[in-house]
Structure formats: structure tokens, C-alpha cells
Amino acid sequence: TGSTDPDWVPIMQQAAGIVTDFGGSTSHAAIVSRELGVPAVVGTQHATAVLRDGQMITLSCAEGEIGYIYDGKLDFESAELDLGSLPETRTAMMLNLASPAAAFQWWRLPAKGVGLARMEFIINNVIKIHPMALVHPEQVEDREALRHIRTLTRGYEDPKDYFVDQLAQGIAKIAAPYYPHPVIVRLSDFKTNEYAHLLGGAGFEPKEENPMLGFRGASRYYDERYREGFALECRAIRRVREQIGLHNVVVMVPFCRTPKEADRVLAVMAEHGLERGRDGLQVYVMCEIPANVIRAEEFAERFDGFSIGSNDLTQLILGVDRDSADLAGLFDERDKAVESAIRDVIQRA
């Protein structure tokens, strides 16, 4: 296919392999296929023109960083690893997860928790509705979207409860298999163009020239345009920690540009019952903006930990749009400038 999006996930779960024309290592196809354990080769540019329906091919992701697609069915060998024989490591290895179903698939791996659980995967694939459309359904002008929203929220007296229930269940499914190890749940980090694609979302999102550098991450949580939607995210996390009892959930704030913004976000979280330190609640921040590195000590005063987001950090240090296929050859998280920033923030944190 050309590319994938959240609507493709049911098909991706059944696929033996995935090949796309477009996308890089941070594309939807790459991220979801990794979590599903499905081999994928992305960004081929012309696979849909070269491959034909019914053709037998062999897809190989076992030959280094480049994936290969061979004509015909090739012989291969497979080996089963004994997880019990894996050596102990000084570094606590953790998983990156977003799909609640994937948590149950990978729980046997000797991981010390989940280092990144993306909330937006649950919103996109399970909830499917823009949170502000549930807060203010009277403002949704798309009649077809409104009909679909009413179908999904059928049985809920208050449609906001649908969002909280579904999000809490999804987070709990990810956190439960790894209890008592920490599970770091990142608050929503949709860009405006991605939020607009959710049911009822178009009317609540501004059109931006560069959504990657726009109204995203921390800047949304205290803004009147999304503040009520963020309250639903906080309610879901509180339910997971306080009612379900999964106190191993750690909250993480993405794309936080300044210490002042960090203070505003933490204050809004506290208003909604997520006060850092209360009942052992830890709050981390993504280190993905050069300012997070440069002002590391100030961010460290406000948060319990850093999670290095190498994709955005690389994008902003090298000035390379991570979504640009034309510049893919310049995007390299192992560039010395990026490595230097990561080394620096680790030492100072």
C-alpha cells in the first residue's frame, strides 16, 4: 500500500507482512508493525507499481537496517530463543508500547516495565472521537460524524464518560502485565492535522502551516481550546491509579518548551487531582526540544525524570522535517550533534 493510518490496524493485525511506498522509521506503518510483531518494509517509493496482486514474495527484515523484498518464496530458518537464558543487564530494559493488545503479546519478554506508552494510539484506534467533540457535541457541524459519535457512545448518559472509560481501560491493559514495574504513559501528543481527523475534530482544530512545530503537546493542556479535553485525560489516569489500583503508572508530559510552561501544566494537572508526589505519582518530561537540554537543571527541578525523544530532538537539532521523504537521507539520530545533546542531558539530569 502507499501508506497506513489507524483505520488499517485490523488489517495489519492479520497481515503476514507490510510494504509501503511512503514513510520512514517514525511512520504509522513502522510503529504499529513493530508492536504487532509483523515484518514491514516502509518507504520503498514504488512497491505498489512493482508488486502485483497474487504474486508470491519473500519479505526480509533480517539483513540489517534495509529491508528487502524478493520475488518468489525463499527458504528460511527460524530460531526460538529461551528467554530464561538471557543475561541480566545493568540497564533496566523497557518496552515501547501503544496498543493494549500488544501488552499481552509481549509480557513474557524480560522487560522492567514500559518506557513509553502512547496515549494517542488508544484515542485514535479505540476511542476514535475528538475529546472536545464529546465535551461540546452541540458544536459538531458534520452530521455524519455526529451520527457516528452517537453510535459509539450509545449507552452512556454523558458522552465524556465514554472517553474516560475507554482510555482508562486501554491504559490499564498496558500497565497491568508489568506491575509493579513502572509504566510511563505519555499524555496526548497529536498534532492539529492529526486531531482534525478524529470524529468531530475538524471544527476544533486550527489549520497550521507547520503542525509539527505548532499547537501540540504541553501547550494544549492549559489552553482554553483544549483544557476541557485534557481534563478527560487526567480523569482516565486517576481512574487507573486510584480505582483500578495500578500505581505503577507514571505520567509524562510531551513537547514542553519552557520551565514556565511546565509550571502551568503541572498546575492544571493538580487541579484535576494529578498532583506530582501525591500517592507516589511521578511526572516525567520528554526531552525532545533543544531547550530541554540547554535548561536541563530547571526542568529537573519540576519533573521526576526525562525521556529522550530522539525523533523530535533530531528534527529540531538538524533542522530536518522528520515527515519529509525528500530529506530522509539527512535524518540521522546518530549524528554527532544529536549524540552530544543526549550525552549532555544524561550527565546533567
Sequence and secondary structure as in RCSB ss.txt:
>XXXX:A:sequence
TGSTDPDWVPIMQQAAGIVTDFGGSTSHAAIVSRELGVPAVVGTQHATAVLRDGQMITLSCAEGEIGYIYDGKLD
FESAELDLGSLPETRTAMMLNLASPAAAFQWWRLPAKGVGLARMEFIINNVIKIHPMALVHPEQVEDREALRHIR
TLTRGYEDPKDYFVDQLAQGIAKIAAPYYPHPVIVRLSDFKTNEYAHLLGGAGFEPKEENPMLGFRGASRYYDER
YREGFALECRAIRRVREQIGLHNVVVMVPFCRTPKEADRVLAVMAEHGLERGRDGLQVYVMCEIPANVIRAEEFA
ERFDGFSIGSNDLTQLILGVDRDSADLAGLFDERDKAVESAIRDVIQRA
>XXXX:A:secstr
     GGGHHHHTT S EE SS  TTSHHHHHHHHHT  EE   SSHHHH  TT  EEEE  SSSS EEEES   
       GGG    SS   EEE  HHHHHHSTTS  SSEEEEEHHHHIIIII B HHHHH GGG   HHHHHHHH
HHTTT SSHHHHHHHHHHHHHHHHHGGGTTS EEEE     HHHHTTSBT GGGS   S GGGSS THHHHTSTT
THHHHHHHHHHHHIIIIIS  TTEEEEE S   HHHHHHHHHHHHHTT  TTGGG  EEEEE SHHHHHTHHHHH
HH SEEEE HHHHHHHHHT  TT STTGGG  TTSHHHHHHHHHHHHH 
